[in-house]
Amino acid sequence: MADIIGWAHSPFGRLDGETVESLVITVARAAMDHAGVAAEDVDEIFLGHFNAGFSAQDFTAALVLEAAPGLRFKPATRVENACATGSAAVHQALKAIGSGQAHVVLVVGVEQMTRTPGPEVGRNLLRASYVAEEADVAGGFAGLFGHIAELYFQRHGDQSDALAAIAAKNHANGVGNPYAQIRKDLGFDFCRTPSDKNPFVAGPLKRTDCSLVSDGAAALVIASDEVARGARRAIGFRATAHVQDHLAMSRRDILAFEGCARAWSQALAQAGMDLGDLSFVETHDCFTIAELIEYEAMGLAPAGRGAQMALDGTTAKGGRLPVNPSGGLKAKGHPIGATGVSMHALTAMQLMGEADGIQVPKATVGGIFNMGGTGVANYVSILERKA
């Protein structure tokens, strides 16, 4: 298929000294250096950038060219698929290589969100919902997932303990991640108990159940197998899947995450693997309820039983299937366009044994699930070390 041969990752958080352009340039240069690839050798560029009002500069693909003179005149395309924008850019790179049109592709994901006032953040994010039916929900995107949590609790009982366990796990994991926005072990009790510092935000979701508004960028150099044979590092794509579902929540069983389930099923079948063959998973915990439902959609637990995976330590870093050893979006932050690229970069680091502070011992195969909207855009990648 193709291989990741280099990567770069900025810190995530409030980066007041940065712009979308500076973030793009920094990670693009660093990724090419890491891969040992000259700008002149890059055949194509894909930029993942959601924007939706976060940046006044809405035409951004060509900003990547500023990273090096040798990138001038290279084809560059901006890709967007809501919160799965980064993985959408990665998958476009794989298609370019698979078609034979490119042998070396530079993928960059970026978002700058923290300069936007809070109410505008909510309005911008709701553009990833079905505006005709969902744009007036109280609480913005948190309100949508708060509603999902309410429905889940009605069907399967109060799962507040499980949501707090997921939040506490991811924050504990994020302590060792040098790129994470929050590097603090908040503990189960803090995440479980409503307080002035951890108030309810939407439905049963508290502040610790919600991912962070962030700035940040990440980049990958992806190459054909032929080019990767001579690379210093090579992390191969064992399988990929992309499943798109209806945009409107009203047209789906919103608790089933059927697109997620189908994407995992397709990718595992393509890889010739079972979920138990994975060393770890990086999954899309935009809200803790999303990670809980994803346990069920990926096949780790039956419907309504995902809570047990969080409560019994199955998904802890030392558990049977560590989930979000990076700290996930919950601790790491969620700059929309950068998230999927970040997931691939951190998974590649794990498989190379270079994930200092968050390393899963003896990791050989990693799974990634990146989601756009309320289970609408669903991307799975299964990566393995080749060199």
Buried (B, 14 or more C-beta within 10 A) or exposed (E): BBBBBBBBBBBBBBBEEBBBBBBBBBBBBBBBBBBBBEBEBBBBBBBBBBBBBBBEEEEBBBBBBBBBEBBEEBBBEBBBBBBBBBBBBBBBBBBBBEEEEBBBBBBBBBBBBBBBEEEEBBBBBBBBBBEEEBEEBEBBBBBBBBBBBBBBBEEBEEBBBBBBBBBBBBBBBBBBBEBBBBBEEBBBEBBBBEEEEBEEBBBBBBBBBBBBBBBBBBBBBBBBBEBBEEBEBBBBBBBBBBBBBEBBBEEBEBBBBBBBBBBBBBBBEBBEBEEEBBBBBBBBBBBBBBBBBBBBBBBBBEBBEBBBBBBEEBBBBEBEBBBBBBBBBBBBBBBBBBBBBBBBBBBBBBBBEEBEBBBBEEBBBBBBBBBBBBBBBBBBBBBBBBB
